[in-house]
Amino acid sequence: MNGTSSFCGWDGGSYFLALTVDKSEVAQHLQLHHGVKPGGDKDRTSCRWEGCGKKMKESISRHIVVVHLDNKTECGGCGKTFARLDLYQLVSLRRTAI
């Protein structure tokens, strides 16, 4: 957890609970407060975050963290912004291996 928090916008923002940008905390929040079944955040679904509605078959909690809680990583070398830390690490490793 990096100390950043944001309010939940699922179903129009009816829950005023602070969310961190930790994917597992977001998944737990969705399970406890919005009825998303455990492991169900990877089922084909639509994002119910206020103003979104994106249809997807991916981790809804990762989508929320990256898109709605704006947790992105910027490369200090090239300035490119990565939505996923694992992709940033892969590109960084490739750059240092050259």
C-alpha positions in Angstrom: 0.0 0.0 0.0 1.4 3.4 -0.9 -0.9 5.5 1.3 -2.9 6.9 -1.5 -6.7 6.5 -1.1 -9.7 7.3 -3.2 -13.5 7.0 -2.7 -15.4 4.1 -4.3 -17.4 5.0 -7.4 -19.0 1.6 -7.9 -22.7 1.8 -8.6 -22.6 5.6 -8.6 -20.4 6.1 -5.6 -22.9 4.9 -3.0 -20.0 3.7 -0.6 -17.9 6.3 1.0 -15.1 4.0 2.0 -11.5 4.9 1.3 -9.9 2.6 -1.2 -6.2 2.3 -1.6 -4.5 1.4 -4.9 -3.8 -2.2 -3.8 -5.6 -4.6 -6.1 -6.3 -7.2 -3.4 -7.9 -4.6 -1.2 -10.1 -3.4 -4.0 -11.1 -7.0 -4.8 -11.9 -7.6 -1.1 -13.9 -4.3 -1.0 -15.9 -5.4 -4.1 -16.6 -8.8 -2.5 -17.7 -7.4 0.9 -19.6 -4.3 -0.2 -20.8 -5.0 -3.7 -21.5 -8.7 -3.9 -18.7 -9.6 -6.3 -18.0 -13.3 -5.7 -14.4 -14.3 -4.7 -12.5 -15.0 -7.9 -15.4 -13.5 -9.8 -13.6 -10.3 -10.6 -12.2 -12.2 -13.7 -15.6 -13.2 -15.0 -17.0 -11.5 -18.1 -18.6 -8.4 -16.7 -19.2 -4.7 -17.1 -17.5 -2.1 -14.9 -20.1 -0.5 -12.8 -17.9 2.4 -11.8 -19.7 5.7 -12.2 -19.4 6.8 -15.9 -17.5 3.7 -17.1 -19.5 0.6 -18.2 -16.6 -1.0 -20.0 -17.3 -4.6 -20.9 -14.4 -6.9 -20.1 -13.1 -10.3 -19.2 -10.2 -9.3 -17.1 -9.5 -8.5 -13.5 -12.1 -5.9 -12.6 -10.1 -4.9 -9.5 -7.0 -4.3 -11.7 -9.1 -2.2 -14.1 -10.4 -0.1 -11.2 -6.9 0.4 -9.7 -5.3 1.4 -13.1 -8.2 3.3 -14.7 -10.3 4.7 -11.9 -7.7 5.1 -9.1 -5.1 6.2 -11.6 -2.3 4.0 -10.4 0.3 4.2 -13.2 4.1 3.9 -13.2 6.2 6.3 -15.1 9.6 5.2 -16.5 12.4 7.5 -15.3 14.4 6.6 -18.4 12.1 7.2 -21.2 9.1 9.0 -19.6 6.6 6.5 -20.9 3.7 5.7 -18.5 2.7 2.1 -17.8 -0.7 1.0 -16.5 0.8 -2.3 -15.2 3.9 -2.6 -13.1 4.8 -5.9 -14.6 4.9 -4.4 -18.1 7.1 -1.6 -16.8 9.5 -4.1 -15.2 9.6 -6.1 -18.4 10.5 -3.1 -20.6 13.0 -1.9 -18.0 14.7 -5.3 -17.9 14.9 -5.3 -21.7 16.4 -1.8 -21.8 19.1 -2.7 -19.3 20.0 -6.0 -21.0 20.9 -4.2 -24.2 
